[in-house]
Every structure is written in structure tokens, then in C-alpha cells.
Amino acid sequence: MPYLIDTNVFIQAKNFFYRFDFCEDFWNWMEAAHAEGLIFSIQKVKKELQASDRGCPARAWAENLPGGFFLADVGNDDVMANYARVVEWAVNSSHYRPHAIAEFAKADVADAFLIASALTHGFEIVSQEESKPEAKKKIYLPDAARAMGVRSIPYYELLTRHARPNFRIRSAA
């Protein structure tokens, strides 16, 4: 099953365990996994990365990826139909506070678009955000995805499934 990568995977990777100055193999694995048709992201994620400092290595890396890495979101009618479903779910939820719903539904925030894209393409979402179903002040991506029937996993799970310890692609069994 293909995966959609959330912005926080790129940001946390470059800030912590997979910094560009000593773990280039992780980033090469991401490119190889995309070439194998395994991982993608969406245009909203690319825009979030482009909003970072010009000197950010994740921004520069993302800007040099093949065009097909970041799938159309706003420009895809099926994604937009599913986006409307995702936002409708949030708006109709009596669990979350109005501010949480408004933040989740912002057009420049990737989360609802990731879920809509995953629904459209049949992908899983890879995110470092943790489920917090009791939260009322924020809609967490894994909880919204689950409510919409989309699975989300942390990137360590993705690596366990599809990367060898040397960051080579693990063949599907």
C-alpha cells in the first residue's frame, strides 16, 4: 500500500535523527521509495515546507523532488469532494471546540487534505502526530483519519515495513 507523508515527518527527520549533515541515506531512501511507487505527499505539504526558512535543507530537498512526489490536492476534483466530507465530519462533530474545527478546516493546513487524498487514492498516512481522542481543543490527524476510515502510522512503522537497517528498500513479502 502506498503512503502519504505528513509535513512533520520531514521536519522532525531533518531536526533530529536523520539530519542532512550525517544521515543522507534516509533522504536517499525516501527518494528510492518514491521511485518504487511507495511514498508520496501532497501539494499542501510542499507548501508547508516551502514556508520554512530559505536555508532549510528539507525545503531545498523537497523543491528538488520529482514532480510526481507531491500529488495534486486542490487541483483534484475527487480530493476536493473528499475534503468536503472530511470538513463536514469535523463541523458536525460535537466533540471538538469551534476553534479546533476552524483550525482543522483552514485551507492552508495540510491535515484535512492529507485525509482527503488518502481517501481518494487508497493510501495510508505517515505522521509523527499521536492520537489523542480525548482532546477537544485540537483535532489530531490520526483521530480524524481513523474517523474517516484512513489508517495512519508513525514513520518508524513505515521504516520497519519498507527499509533495511542501511536504508535500502525492503522488498514486499
MDAnalysis code that builds the backbone (N, CA, C; Angstrom):
import MDAnalysis as mda
import numpy as np

u = mda.Universe.empty(519, n_residues=173, atom_resindex=np.repeat(np.arange(173), 3), trajectory=True)
u.add_TopologyAttr("name", ["N", "CA", "C"] * 173)
u.add_TopologyAttr("resid", np.arange(1, 174))
u.add_TopologyAttr("resname", ["MET", "PRO", "TYR", "LEU", "ILE", "ASP", "THR", "ASN", "VAL", "PHE", "ILE", "GLN", "ALA", "LYS", "ASN", "PHE", "PHE", "TYR", "ARG", "PHE", "ASP", "PHE", "CYS", "GLU", "ASP", "PHE", "TRP", "ASN", "TRP", "MET", "GLU", "ALA", "ALA", "HIS", "ALA", "GLU", "GLY", "LEU", "ILE", "PHE", "SER", "ILE", "GLN", "LYS", "VAL", "LYS", "LYS", "GLU", "LEU", "GLN", "ALA", "SER", "ASP", "ARG", "GLY", "CYS", "PRO", "ALA", "ARG", "ALA", "TRP", "ALA", "GLU", "ASN", "LEU", "PRO", "GLY", "GLY", "PHE", "PHE", "LEU", "ALA", "ASP", "VAL", "GLY", "ASN", "ASP", "ASP", "VAL", "MET", "ALA", "ASN", "TYR", "ALA", "ARG", "VAL", "VAL", "GLU", "TRP", "ALA", "VAL", "ASN", "SER", "SER", "HIS", "TYR", "ARG", "PRO", "HIS", "ALA", "ILE", "ALA", "GLU", "PHE", "ALA", "LYS", "ALA", "ASP", "VAL", "ALA", "ASP", "ALA", "PHE", "LEU", "ILE", "ALA", "SER", "ALA", "LEU", "THR", "HIS", "GLY", "PHE", "GLU", "ILE", "VAL", "SER", "GLN", "GLU", "GLU", "SER", "LYS", "PRO", "GLU", "ALA", "LYS", "LYS", "LYS", "ILE", "TYR", "LEU", "PRO", "ASP", "ALA", "ALA", "ARG", "ALA", "MET", "GLY", "VAL", "ARG", "SER", "ILE", "PRO", "TYR", "TYR", "GLU", "LEU", "LEU", "THR", "ARG", "HIS", "ALA", "ARG", "PRO", "ASN", "PHE", "ARG", "ILE", "ARG", "SER", "ALA", "ALA"])
u.atoms.positions = np.array([
    [0.841, -1.193, 0.000],
    [0.000, 0.000, 0.000],
    [0.874, 1.239, 0.000],
    [0.575, 2.188, -0.859],
    [1.331, 3.456, -0.856],
    [0.983, 4.320, 0.358],
    [1.861, 5.269, 0.631],
    [1.752, 6.121, 1.809],
    [1.854, 7.585, 1.419],
    [1.163, 8.432, 2.189],
    [1.290, 9.886, 2.079],
    [2.040, 10.380, 3.300],
    [3.064, 11.178, 3.091],
    [3.915, 11.655, 4.169],
    [3.455, 13.035, 4.641],
    [3.277, 13.172, 5.960],
    [2.891, 14.434, 6.588],
    [4.122, 15.337, 6.732],
    [3.886, 16.614, 6.793],
    [4.952, 17.609, 6.929],
    [5.853, 17.318, 8.124],
    [5.262, 16.915, 9.250],
    [6.064, 16.743, 10.456],
    [7.093, 15.621, 10.332],
    [6.883, 14.680, 9.435],
    [7.886, 13.630, 9.214],
    [9.164, 14.256, 8.658],
    [9.017, 15.113, 7.668],
    [10.178, 15.776, 7.076],
    [10.869, 16.693, 8.082],
    [10.092, 17.466, 8.808],
    [10.657, 18.436, 9.745],
    [11.360, 17.736, 10.901],
    [10.714, 16.749, 11.504],
    [11.348, 16.046, 12.623],
    [12.569, 15.260, 12.170],
    [12.500, 14.672, 10.986],
    [13.654, 13.930, 10.476],
    [14.858, 14.850, 10.313],
    [14.662, 16.006, 9.709],
    [15.797, 16.909, 9.477],
    [16.285, 17.563, 10.762],
    [15.412, 17.693, 11.767],
    [15.813, 18.319, 13.033],
    [16.457, 17.356, 14.019],
    [16.150, 16.070, 13.931],
    [16.590, 15.132, 14.953],
    [17.417, 13.989, 14.382],
    [16.836, 12.830, 14.194],
    [17.571, 11.607, 13.925],
    [18.164, 11.495, 12.524],
    [17.597, 12.163, 11.547],
    [18.033, 11.992, 10.166],
    [18.482, 13.320, 9.553],
    [19.239, 14.076, 10.325],
    [19.728, 15.365, 9.824],
    [20.531, 15.161, 8.544],
    [20.437, 16.120, 7.677],
    [21.091, 16.032, 6.369],
    [22.607, 15.927, 6.482],
    [23.187, 16.498, 7.540],
    [24.642, 16.506, 7.640],
    [25.246, 15.175, 8.069],
    [24.424, 14.219, 8.503],
    [25.012, 12.918, 8.840],
    [24.164, 11.715, 8.455],
    [22.969, 11.900, 7.924],
    [22.145, 10.743, 7.572],
    [21.500, 10.921, 6.202],
    [22.332, 11.158, 5.230],
    [21.866, 11.339, 3.859],
    [21.131, 10.097, 3.342],
    [21.484, 8.917, 3.877],
    [20.852, 7.686, 3.411],
    [19.345, 7.672, 3.647],
    [18.885, 8.271, 4.735],
    [17.440, 8.342, 4.980],
    [16.754, 9.085, 3.844],
    [17.288, 10.214, 3.450],
    [16.680, 11.041, 2.402],
    [16.772, 10.341, 1.048],
    [17.876, 9.633, 0.819],
    [18.003, 8.840, -0.408],
    [16.966, 7.719, -0.430],
    [16.717, 7.119, 0.760],
    [15.701, 6.068, 0.856],
    [14.325, 6.636, 0.489],
    [14.027, 7.847, 0.969],
    [12.739, 8.463, 0.656],
    [12.580, 8.599, -0.866],
    [13.631, 9.039, -1.525],
    [13.569, 9.194, -2.977],
    [13.426, 7.843, -3.665],
    [14.152, 6.835, -3.186],
    [14.049, 5.496, -3.769],
    [12.667, 4.893, -3.522],
    [12.119, 5.122, -2.327],
    [10.779, 4.613, -2.012],
    [9.730, 5.277, -2.907],
    [9.924, 6.538, -3.220],
    [9.008, 7.201, -4.156],
    [9.159, 6.593, -5.553],
    [10.387, 6.384, -5.981],
    [10.627, 5.802, -7.303],
    [9.984, 4.418, -7.433],
    [9.862, 3.708, -6.297],
    [9.214, 2.392, -6.278],
    [7.687, 2.510, -6.191],
    [7.165, 3.730, -6.129],
    [5.727, 3.936, -6.027],
    [5.182, 3.731, -4.627],
    [6.062, 3.824, -3.631],
    [5.694, 3.527, -2.248],
    [5.271, 4.760, -1.455],
    [5.957, 5.883, -1.634],
    [5.622, 7.069, -0.852],
    [5.424, 8.290, -1.741],
    [4.525, 9.128, -1.271],
    [4.172, 10.383, -1.926],
    [3.836, 11.372, -0.822],
    [3.542, 12.564, -1.212],
    [2.943, 13.523, -0.310],
    [1.987, 14.359, -1.159],
    [1.571, 15.499, -0.640],
    [0.623, 16.335, -1.371],
    [1.156, 17.760, -1.479],
    [0.564, 18.519, -2.364],
    [0.998, 19.899, -2.595],
    [0.914, 20.757, -1.334],
    [-0.088, 20.533, -0.484],
    [-0.210, 21.314, 0.757],
    [0.994, 21.087, 1.664],
    [1.510, 19.881, 1.700],
    [2.708, 19.585, 2.496],
    [3.903, 20.319, 1.897],
    [4.012, 20.288, 0.583],
    [5.112, 21.007, -0.062],
    [5.053, 22.490, 0.283],
    [3.857, 23.068, 0.271],
    [3.716, 24.489, 0.609],
    [4.094, 24.747, 2.065],
    [3.768, 23.820, 2.961],
    [4.174, 23.989, 4.355],
    [5.695, 23.948, 4.474],
    [6.342, 23.064, 3.718],
    [7.804, 23.001, 3.725],
    [8.405, 24.264, 3.113],
    [7.785, 24.780, 2.070],
    [8.279, 25.994, 1.422],
    [8.113, 27.228, 2.298],
    [7.273, 27.142, 3.305],
    [7.085, 28.263, 4.231],
    [8.221, 28.362, 5.244],
    [9.083, 27.353, 5.297],
    [10.213, 27.393, 6.228],
    [11.325, 28.286, 5.659],
    [12.343, 28.505, 6.469],
    [13.457, 29.371, 6.065],
    [14.083, 28.908, 4.756],
    [14.550, 29.863, 3.979],
    [15.200, 29.532, 2.698],
    [16.387, 28.595, 2.877],
    [17.051, 28.661, 4.007],
    [18.206, 27.809, 4.251],
    [17.864, 26.432, 4.787],
    [16.588, 26.143, 4.951],
    [16.153, 24.848, 5.492],
    [16.468, 23.735, 4.495],
    [17.255, 22.724, 4.911],
    [17.599, 21.658, 3.972],
    [16.395, 20.827, 3.531],
    [15.384, 20.694, 4.380],
    [14.185, 19.940, 3.976],
    [13.424, 20.684, 2.883],
    [13.413, 21.991, 2.985],
    [12.765, 22.806, 1.953],
    [13.494, 22.628, 0.626],
    [14.807, 22.765, 0.645],
    [15.597, 22.618, -0.581],
    [15.440, 21.221, -1.163],
    [15.465, 20.219, -0.309],
    [15.309, 18.831, -0.756],
    [13.948, 18.653, -1.421],
    [12.890, 19.134, -0.778],
    [11.531, 18.984, -1.311],
    [11.381, 19.685, -2.650],
    [12.005, 20.847, -2.798],
    [11.889, 21.593, -4.046],
    [12.590, 20.903, -5.207],
    [13.491, 19.954, -4.905],
    [14.217, 19.243, -5.954],
    [13.686, 17.838, -6.222],
    [12.585, 17.470, -5.584],
    [11.993, 16.153, -5.815],
    [11.285, 16.112, -7.165],
    [11.107, 14.907, -7.731],
    [10.369, 14.803, -8.991],
    [8.953, 15.353, -8.836],
    [8.416, 15.880, -9.907],
    [7.097, 16.486, -9.874],
    [5.999, 15.592, -9.329],
    [6.081, 14.302, -9.537],
    [5.037, 13.387, -9.088],
    [5.073, 13.051, -7.611],
    [6.082, 13.516, -6.895],
    [6.158, 13.208, -5.465],
    [5.005, 13.862, -4.712],
    [4.731, 15.132, -5.010],
    [3.677, 15.874, -4.334],
    [2.423, 15.864, -5.211],
    [1.449, 15.061, -4.817],
    [0.225, 14.895, -5.590],
    [-0.662, 16.134, -5.485],
    [-1.445, 16.346, -6.532],
    [-2.400, 17.457, -6.540],
    [-3.439, 17.235, -5.453],
    [-3.787, 18.301, -4.765],
    [-4.868, 18.227, -3.790],
    [-5.986, 19.161, -4.239],
    [-5.795, 20.463, -4.123],
    [-6.819, 21.422, -4.533],
    [-7.169, 21.254, -6.019],
    [-6.216, 20.885, -6.827],
    [-6.444, 20.724, -8.263],
    [-7.069, 19.405, -8.663],
    [-7.439, 18.559, -7.696],
    [-8.034, 17.254, -7.989],
    [-9.479, 17.261, -7.495],
    [-10.433, 17.129, -8.420],
    [-11.853, 17.186, -8.048],
    [-12.244, 16.107, -7.048],
    [-11.699, 14.902, -7.186],
    [-12.037, 13.820, -6.256],
    [-11.502, 14.108, -4.853],
    [-10.295, 14.659, -4.787],
    [-9.734, 15.043, -3.487],
    [-10.600, 16.120, -2.857],
    [-11.013, 17.084, -3.643],
    [-11.832, 18.174, -3.099],
    [-13.188, 17.674, -2.611],
    [-13.773, 16.693, -3.296],
    [-15.035, 16.104, -2.826],
    [-14.814, 15.403, -1.481],
    [-13.701, 14.689, -1.365],
    [-13.398, 14.032, -0.094],
    [-13.011, 15.043, 0.982],
    [-12.361, 16.131, 0.588],
    [-12.051, 17.195, 1.536],
    [-13.350, 17.750, 2.139],
    [-14.349, 17.937, 1.309],
    [-15.643, 18.419, 1.811],
    [-16.225, 17.432, 2.815],
    [-16.076, 16.131, 2.558],
    [-16.552, 15.105, 3.503],
    [-15.793, 15.184, 4.825],
    [-14.480, 15.361, 4.756],
    [-13.657, 15.427, 5.966],
    [-14.031, 16.651, 6.797],
    [-14.160, 17.792, 6.146],
    [-14.525, 19.014, 6.866],
    [-15.943, 18.895, 7.426],
    [-16.841, 18.287, 6.673],
    [-18.207, 18.078, 7.168],
    [-18.194, 17.227, 8.433],
    [-17.367, 16.178, 8.431],
    [-17.234, 15.352, 9.644],
    [-16.812, 16.222, 10.824],
    [-15.814, 17.067, 10.620],
    [-15.315, 17.917, 11.707],
    [-16.395, 18.889, 12.182],
    [-17.044, 19.542, 11.245],
    [-18.061, 20.539, 11.584],
    [-19.228, 19.898, 12.343],
    [-19.580, 18.681, 11.970],
    [-20.710, 18.003, 12.610],
    [-20.345, 17.296, 13.910],
    [-19.076, 17.299, 14.244],
    [-18.647, 16.660, 15.485],
    [-19.033, 17.526, 16.677],
    [-19.638, 16.918, 17.652],
    [-19.969, 17.651, 18.886],
    [-18.841, 17.538, 19.908],
    [-17.803, 16.798, 19.557],
    [-16.695, 16.563, 20.481],
    [-15.719, 17.748, 20.545],
    [-15.434, 18.341, 19.399],
    [-14.380, 19.351, 19.318],
    [-14.930, 20.766, 19.506],
    [-14.105, 21.621, 20.037],
    [-14.464, 23.026, 20.219],
    [-14.426, 23.734, 18.857],
    [-15.198, 24.796, 18.710],
    [-15.252, 25.500, 17.421],
    [-13.883, 25.949, 16.909],
    [-13.003, 26.408, 17.807],
    [-11.671, 26.841, 17.370],
    [-10.882, 25.664, 16.766],
    [-11.010, 24.475, 17.354],
    [-10.315, 23.293, 16.830],
    [-10.822, 22.955, 15.432],
    [-12.113, 23.049, 15.247],
    [-12.712, 22.761, 13.938],
    [-12.251, 23.790, 12.910],
    [-12.276, 25.059, 13.290],
    [-11.846, 26.119, 12.372],
    [-10.386, 25.938, 11.971],
    [-9.525, 25.607, 12.925],
    [-8.102, 25.397, 12.635],
    [-7.907, 24.207, 11.694],
    [-8.601, 23.108, 11.963],
    [-8.504, 21.896, 11.152],
    [-8.955, 22.158, 9.715],
    [-9.959, 23.007, 9.538],
    [-10.550, 23.252, 8.219],
    [-9.862, 24.365, 7.434],
    [-8.831, 24.992, 7.996],
    [-8.128, 26.057, 7.272],
    [-7.570, 25.520, 5.958],
    [-7.717, 26.308, 4.922],
    [-7.288, 25.885, 3.588],
    [-5.778, 25.756, 3.452],
    [-5.005, 26.401, 4.330],
    [-3.545, 26.312, 4.219],
    [-2.937, 25.271, 5.157],
    [-3.774, 24.485, 5.832],
    [-3.306, 23.421, 6.718],
    [-3.478, 22.086, 5.996],
    [-2.455, 21.255, 6.016],
    [-2.436, 20.040, 5.198],
    [-3.278, 18.888, 5.735],
    [-3.557, 18.829, 7.029],
    [-4.141, 17.616, 7.617],
    [-5.416, 17.122, 6.923],
    [-6.417, 17.965, 6.767],
    [-7.664, 17.527, 6.136],
    [-7.436, 17.124, 4.678],
    [-6.500, 17.800, 4.015],
    [-6.180, 17.451, 2.629],
    [-5.446, 16.113, 2.546],
    [-4.598, 15.826, 3.541],
    [-3.943, 14.507, 3.576],
    [-4.982, 13.398, 3.692],
    [-5.953, 13.588, 4.577],
    [-7.001, 12.574, 4.749],
    [-7.818, 12.447, 3.467],
    [-8.190, 13.568, 2.873],
    [-8.960, 13.541, 1.629],
    [-8.182, 12.855, 0.513],
    [-6.891, 13.126, 0.434],
    [-6.053, 12.493, -0.590],
    [-5.906, 11.007, -0.332],
    [-5.757, 10.628, 0.929],
    [-5.658, 9.206, 1.277],
    [-6.957, 8.482, 0.909],
    [-8.088, 9.103, 1.176],
    [-9.377, 8.513, 0.786],
    [-9.458, 8.357, -0.730],
    [-9.045, 9.374, -1.449],
    [-9.123, 9.372, -2.912],
    [-8.244, 8.296, -3.530],
    [-7.026, 8.159, -3.015],
    [-6.049, 7.273, -3.651],
    [-5.888, 5.921, -2.948],
    [-6.522, 5.742, -1.800],
    [-6.398, 4.481, -1.067],
    [-5.055, 4.330, -0.374],
    [-4.484, 5.431, 0.113],
    [-3.175, 5.419, 0.768],
    [-3.331, 5.421, 2.283],
    [-2.266, 5.046, 2.982],
    [-2.142, 5.258, 4.416],
    [-1.376, 6.568, 4.613],
    [-1.551, 7.172, 5.777],
    [-0.847, 8.405, 6.097],
    [0.277, 8.099, 7.068],
    [1.428, 8.705, 6.841],
    [2.567, 8.584, 7.749],
    [2.734, 9.941, 8.429],
    [2.631, 9.935, 9.754],
    [2.720, 11.169, 10.524],
    [3.351, 10.864, 11.871],
    [3.993, 11.855, 12.434],
    [4.534, 11.717, 13.789],
    [3.533, 12.190, 14.844],
    [2.412, 12.705, 14.401],
    [1.393, 13.151, 15.351],
    [0.760, 11.930, 16.008],
    [0.544, 12.025, 17.309],
    [-0.031, 10.918, 18.069],
    [-1.531, 11.110, 18.250],
    [-2.218, 10.003, 18.350],
    [-3.656, 10.018, 18.608],
    [-3.930, 10.566, 20.006],
    [-4.900, 11.443, 20.087],
    [-5.353, 11.979, 21.379],
    [-6.870, 12.146, 21.300],
    [-7.589, 11.039, 21.325],
    [-9.039, 11.108, 21.119],
    [-9.792, 11.911, 22.179],
    [-9.192, 12.090, 23.345],
    [-9.851, 12.867, 24.402],
    [-9.726, 14.381, 24.176],
    [-8.820, 14.794, 23.312],
    [-8.588, 16.221, 23.066],
    [-9.832, 16.881, 22.475],
    [-10.096, 18.076, 22.905],
    [-11.228, 18.853, 22.398],
    [-10.770, 20.157, 21.749],
    [-9.543, 20.601, 22.109],
    [-9.046, 21.884, 21.629],
    [-8.269, 21.778, 20.320],
    [-8.014, 20.546, 19.870],
    [-7.283, 20.314, 18.622],
    [-7.759, 18.994, 18.042],
    [-7.902, 18.981, 16.734],
    [-8.223, 17.736, 16.037],
    [-6.908, 17.132, 15.577],
    [-6.541, 16.002, 16.139],
    [-5.288, 15.347, 15.794],
    [-5.483, 14.487, 14.548],
    [-4.506, 14.558, 13.664],
    [-4.567, 13.863, 12.381],
    [-4.929, 12.385, 12.516],
    [-4.275, 11.612, 13.393],
    [-4.635, 10.188, 13.471],
    [-6.099, 9.950, 13.862],
    [-6.648, 10.812, 14.711],
    [-8.041, 10.644, 15.143],
    [-9.012, 10.986, 14.017],
    [-8.739, 12.062, 13.308],
    [-9.584, 12.432, 12.169],
    [-9.480, 11.373, 11.070],
    [-8.279, 10.897, 10.812],
    [-8.094, 9.857, 9.788],
    [-8.886, 8.601, 10.164],
    [-8.768, 8.179, 11.403],
    [-9.494, 6.982, 11.863],
    [-10.999, 7.172, 11.685],
    [-11.499, 8.345, 12.041],
    [-12.933, 8.622, 11.905],
    [-13.392, 8.515, 10.453],
    [-12.484, 8.785, 9.530],
    [-12.814, 8.732, 8.106],
    [-12.437, 7.395, 7.468],
    [-11.957, 6.451, 8.274],
    [-11.604, 5.129, 7.754],
    [-10.242, 5.055, 7.105],
    [-9.353, 5.987, 7.448],
    [-7.999, 6.014, 6.895],
    [-7.019, 5.645, 8.003],
    [-6.088, 4.799, 7.693],
    [-5.086, 4.393, 8.669],
    [-3.914, 5.369, 8.647],
    [-3.375, 5.680, 9.835],
    [-2.153, 6.487, 9.920],
    [-1.158, 5.755, 10.802],
    [0.109, 5.896, 10.443],
    [1.191, 5.222, 11.168],
    [2.343, 6.205, 11.368],
    [3.177, 5.984, 12.396],
    [4.398, 6.804, 12.532],
    [5.437, 6.345, 11.507],
    [6.394, 7.230, 11.215],
    [7.343, 6.861, 10.170],
    [8.275, 5.730, 10.585],
    [8.417, 5.493, 11.876],
    [9.211, 4.329, 12.276],
    [8.539, 3.035, 11.831],
    [7.228, 3.024, 11.829],
    [6.499, 1.854, 11.325],
    [6.713, 1.708, 9.823],
    [6.699, 2.819, 9.104],
    [6.980, 2.775, 7.672],
    [8.372, 2.204, 7.426],
    [9.354, 2.691, 8.184],
    [10.726, 2.202, 8.012],
    [10.831, 0.718, 8.366],
    [10.153, 0.288, 9.414],
    [10.172, -1.130, 9.796],
    [9.628, -1.991, 8.664],
    [8.593, -1.529, 8.032],
    [7.967, -2.280, 6.944],
    [8.789, -2.281, 5.661],
    [9.441, -1.146, 5.356],
    [9.968, -0.989, 4.000],
    [11.430, -0.567, 3.879],
    [12.155, -0.485, 4.988],
    [13.569, -0.105, 4.899],
    [14.425, -1.124, 5.643],
    [15.546, -1.405, 5.065],
    [16.534, -2.234, 5.755],
    [17.336, -1.315, 6.692],
    [18.099, -1.863, 7.625],
    [18.884, -1.016, 8.540],
    [19.844, -0.058, 7.840],
    [20.228, -0.371, 6.605],
    [21.128, 0.515, 5.848],
    [20.363, 1.452, 4.911],
    [19.054, 1.571, 5.140],
    [18.178, 2.437, 4.336],
    [18.115, 2.018, 2.874],
    [18.075, 0.745, 2.642],
    [17.787, 0.221, 1.316],
    [16.342, -0.262, 1.354],
    [15.686, -0.266, 0.210],
    [14.291, -0.683, 0.134],
    [14.174, -2.151, 0.525],
    [13.251, -2.424, 1.437],
    [12.926, -3.797, 1.831],
    [11.832, -4.269, 0.870],
    [12.093, -5.361, 0.181],
    [11.118, -5.885, -0.770],
    [9.869, -6.327, -0.035],
    [8.725, -6.107, -0.694],
    [7.451, -6.548, -0.110],
    [7.434, -8.059, -0.052],
    [6.975, -8.583, 1.072],
    [6.925, -10.045, 1.238],
    [5.605, -10.589, 0.774],
])
